[in-house]
Amino acid sequence: MTATEPRPAPSPPTRTRDASIDIVRGLALLTITINHITGFTDRMHMVGMQFPTLTLWGFSSAAETFFLLSGYLVGAVYFSAERDPSVATFARRVWQRSGKLYVYNLGLFLILLPLCLGSHDLARLSFFDYFIQRGPASIIDFLLLYVQPYCLEILVTYMALLAAAPLFAALLRWQPLVAVAASLGLYWFAHQNPWFNIRGGTPVGDWLWNFNPASWQLLFFGALAAGRFQLLRRIERRAAGNWRWLILPFLLFAGLTLLFLSQHWFSFEVLYQSKIRIGPVRVAHAMSVCWLIMSILWVWPRLQRTWLMRQCAVIGSNSLQTFVVSVALSYAAGYIWIEFAPRHDAYIALCLSSAALLAVFANAYALHKARGAVRPLEQRAG
């Protein structure tokens, strides 16, 4: 190469998918599947211990983890500070995803309806009886997101947050500290004022959404801000192979777990753990769960390559599709348990088989996507 020849522009560094995020999301989706099945069996007064998940020993469920990591990926993939797309480009991408969620939600509703028509108890526990008793005209309530059956209400909140994300993104791009402060302020106001919620939800209770978007936005938008600036990647570089990085997340997780269990041991109740308004204690526990599990995966990266962790990563890598299938599996398991085998051993078997079927679907879907990605290359090569 002579001095007059132009030098090739340096190629951007190759980006690899963060397996730790997919693994934790996969664990969360497995937990959500089992918890949803348990929601049916417990309300049918099942005798016996629930299937052991972290929900039994902590303030948060897997839904909080799902919102945290999904928000982070939205920021890291769609609104990275390194690439710095325009707010209009970001809005177009998240609104497309929100529209896809709406279609998936409707499809899931239609798939689950026949199961509920075949089981009075399943329809009652899932609130599908609201639509069955009122007939086809009540579908408008569903389409307007006014009434949602069991398991689908989380998707509606996620849709609402995706739709509102460009407003937060515009503020985040202008001044990150102001954006985070605004999110915190909105969260605290909604937490302190239960009436500040959207009308609708499930046909029981106070007719307000079960996952208040004004409260849950803190998890999603806070994580979006962290994703924009690649916070996890920075922490991972420091934590890799250094067991000392486990000390703080372990102490936080252990302390919150002991506090949760102490409620039963000493007959008292910890304040600020509401799920609808996602109280600060619940937020802290969800963050401690994510921080501890991801730290373990960073300190001992070989764990990420084990068969079990790879299965979790496959489940978590296509979370929208696997969540929809997990809800369908939960309803199918609930139907089988209610109508044919209302026993504890059947409940355990249904939890395990649902988890296995979710993994089978995730692997099949990943294979389908891989073949779809290769096919255009083959056509161009020809």
N, C-alpha and C positions, 0 to 999 in steps of 0.2 A: 504494500500500500504506500503510495507516494504522499508527500505533504499536501498536495493539491486535492487529493481525493477526499470527499466528505466522509466523516465517520458515521457509522450507523447509530441511530438513536438507541440509548439503552432501553432494553425491554423491561416492562414493569415486573416486579417480583411476582412469582407464581403464588396465587392464593390457594391455600388448602382449607377445606371445610373443618371447622372446629368440632372435633368429635366429642369433646366434653360437653358441649351445649346439647348436641343431639342425644347423648347418653342420658343426661338429666331430663330432657324433655321426654325421652322414651320411658324412663322410670315414672315420670309424672303421668303419662298416658296410661300406663299399666295400672297405676294406683287409682286413677280416675275410673277406669273400667271396673275394677273391683269395688270401689266405693259406691258406684252407681248400682251395682248388683246388691250390695249390702243395704242400700237405701230401700230397695224393694223388700228384701227378706226381713229386715228389722221392723219395718212398719207392718209386716204380717206376723210379728211377734215370734220370730224364730228363737228357739232355745239353743244356746251354745255361743261360744266366743266368735266374734267377728274375725274374718281373715286378717292376719296381722299386716298392717301397713303403718307408715309413720303417722297417719292421722289418729291412730289410737293413742299415741304418746306425745302429741304436740298440738299447738294452738291452730296451726294452718292445715289446710288440705292440699291436694296436688294442684288445684285450680290456680292458686297464687303463684306457684312455680311456673305454671304454663304461661300466665300473663307476663311474668318477669322476663322469661327467656324469649318469648315471642316478641315482646316489645324491644328487647335488646337486638334481636335479629332484624327487625324492621329498621332500626336505626343504623345497624352495621351494613346491611345489604342495600337498602333503598336511600339512605340519607347520610352516607359516610362523609365525614369532614374532608377526608383525603380526596375523594372524587368531587365532593361539593356540588351535587346536582341542584337544579333550581327547585324552588318550592312547587312550581307548576308540574315539573316532571315527577316529583315525589307524590304530589296529589293524584296524578293520573294513575300511578302504580298502586297506591294503597286503595284508591277508590275502585279500581278494577278487582283487587283482591276482596274488598268488602262486598262487591257485587257477586263475586263467585261464592262467597260465604252465604249470601242470601239465597242463591240458587241451591246450594248444598243443604241449607237449613230446610227449605221447602221440600226438597227431595226426601230428606230424612223423615220429615213429618208424614209424607204420603206413604213411605215404606213402613213406618211404625203403626199407622192407623189400623191396618187389618189385624195385627196382633192384639191391639186393644179392643177391637170389635169382638174378638174371640175370647176375651177374658175380662169379666166385670171387675175383678179386683185389680188387675193390671191397669185398666182404664181409670179406675178410681184413684189409685196411688200415683199414677203419672199425670193426672188431671186431663187426660184425653176425654173423660166423660163430659167435660164442658162442651166440647165440639160435637160429641156423639149425641148428646141430649138436645142440643140446639140446632143441629142439622147443618147443611152445606153453607147457609148464610153466615155461620159463625167463623168460617174460614177467613172472612175478611178481617176479623180480629187478629188472627194469626199473621196474615199478610201485612197488616199495619204494625206488627210487632207489639200489639197491645196485650195479648195473652200468649203465653208460651208454656208448653208442657214440660214436665220433668226432664232434665238433662239438656234441653235446648236453650234454656235461658242464658247460659254462659256464652253461647255463640252470639246471641243478640247483643250482649254487652260488648263483646269483642268487635262486632260489626260497628257499633256506635263509636267505639274508641278509634277504630281505623278511619271512619268517616271524619272524625274531628281531628285526626293527627296532623293534617296540613296546617291548621291554626297554631298548634304547638310548635310545629317545625319552623314556621315563619318567625315566631318569637325566639326559638332556639338559635336560629341562624343569625338573628339580629343581636341578641345578648343572652348567652346561655344561663347566666346567673339569674336574670330576670325571669326567664322561662321556668326554671326549676322553682324559684320562689313563688311564681304564680300557681304552679301545680300544687305546691305545698299548701298555699293559702286556700285554694279551692277544696283540697282534701280536708283540711281542718274544719272549714265551714260546713261541708257536707257531713262530716263525722259528728259535729256538735249539734247539727240540726237535721234530725231524721226525716223531716218533711221534705227536705230538699232532694227529691228523687223524681224519677219519671213514673207517671201513672201507668198502671198495668201490672204485668207479671203473671204469677200463677193465681188460679181462682180461689185462693185461700189467703188468710192473713190480712194485711193492710192495703192490698191492691197497689203496691209499689214494687218496682223491679227488685228481684232477689239479689242482683249484683249491681249496686248503685254505681252508674258510670262516673258520677262526680267524685266518688271515693276511690273506685278501682283505677281511675286514670293515673293516680300517683305511681302505682306499680308499673303500668304500661309506659307512660310518658317518661318517668324517671329512668326506666331501663332503656327507652329509646335514646335519651340523651347520652347515657353511658355507651350505647352501641355506636352512636355517631362518632365518638372519640375513642373507640376501640379500648375501653377500659379493661375488659377481661384479658385481652391479649397482652396488655402491659403487665397485669398482675401475674399472668401465667409465666411470662419470661423470668420474673423474679422468683416465683414459687417452684419452678421446675427442679425436681430433685432435692429440694431443701425442706426437710421435715419440720423445721421450726415454723414454717408458714401454716402448719396445721394447728398450732397451739391456740391462737386466738379464736378461729372459727369453732374449734372443738369446745373450748370453754364456753363460748356464747351458746352453742347448741345444747350442751349438757346443762347449763344453767337454766335455760328456758324449758327443757324437758323436765327437770326436777321441779320447777315452778308449776308446770302443768300437772304433774302427778301429785304434787302436794295438795292440790285442790281436793282430791279424793281422800288423801291421808288425813288431812286436818280440817276438812269440812269448811272450806271457804271458796270464794270465787274471785278470780282475777278479773279486774275491769279492763275495758278497751280491747276486747277480743271478738267483737261483732263481726260476722261474716258479711252481712249485707253492706255495712259501712266500712268493712275491713279495718278493724281497730289497729292501733299502733303495735300492740303486742303480737297480733297475727302477722302484721307486716314484718316485724323483727324476726319472728320464727321462720317465716318463708324465706327470708334472706339468709338466715343462718343455715337452713337446709341446703340451699343452692351453694352457698359459700363453702360449706364443709365437704359436700360430695365432689364439687369441682376441684377443691384443693387436694383431695385424696387422688383424684385422677391426674392432677398436675404433678404432684410429688412423686407418684409412682405411675408414669405413663404406660408402662407395660400392661397395666390393668385395662387400659382402653382397647387392647388387642385381644383380650380374652373373648371366648365365644359368647358368653352371656352379655358382656358390654357391647359387643358388635351387634347383637340382636336388638339391644335397647337403642343403639344408634340408628339402626335401620328404621325402627318404629318412630323415633323422634325426628328423622330427617324429612318426613313428609307428614307433618303433624296435622294438617287440615284433613287429609284423607283418612288418616288413621283415627283421628278423633271421631269422625262421622261413623266409621266402622265400629269403633269402641262403643258408641251409644247404641247402635243396632245390636251388637252382641250383648250389651247389658239388658236391653229389653227382651231379647230372645231368651237369655238365661232366666230373667225374672218370670217370663211366661212359663217356661218349663218347670221352674221351682214351684210356682203358685198352683199350676194346674195338675202337675204329675208327681212331683217328689218334694213336698215341703218338709225336708229333713236336713239336719246339719251336715251330714256327710255328702248329700247331694249339693248343698251350697258350696262346700269346699271344692268338690269336683267341677262345678260350673265355673267357679272363679279361675281355677287352674286351666280348664279347657278354653275359656274365653281369652285368657292371656296368651295361650298357645296359638289360638286362631288369629289373634291380632298380629302376632309375629309372622304367621304364615302369609297373611294378607300383605303386610309391610314388605316382606321379601319379594312376593310376586309383583307388587306395584313397583318396587325399585327395579326389578328385572325388566318390567314393561317399559319404564322410563329409559333405561339404558339402551334397550333395543330401538326405541324411538329416536334416541340421540344419534345412534350409529347409522340408521337408515338414510338420512339426508346426505351424510358423507359418502355412503356407497353410491348414491344416485349421482352425486357430483363427480365422483371418480369415474363413473361409467360414461 
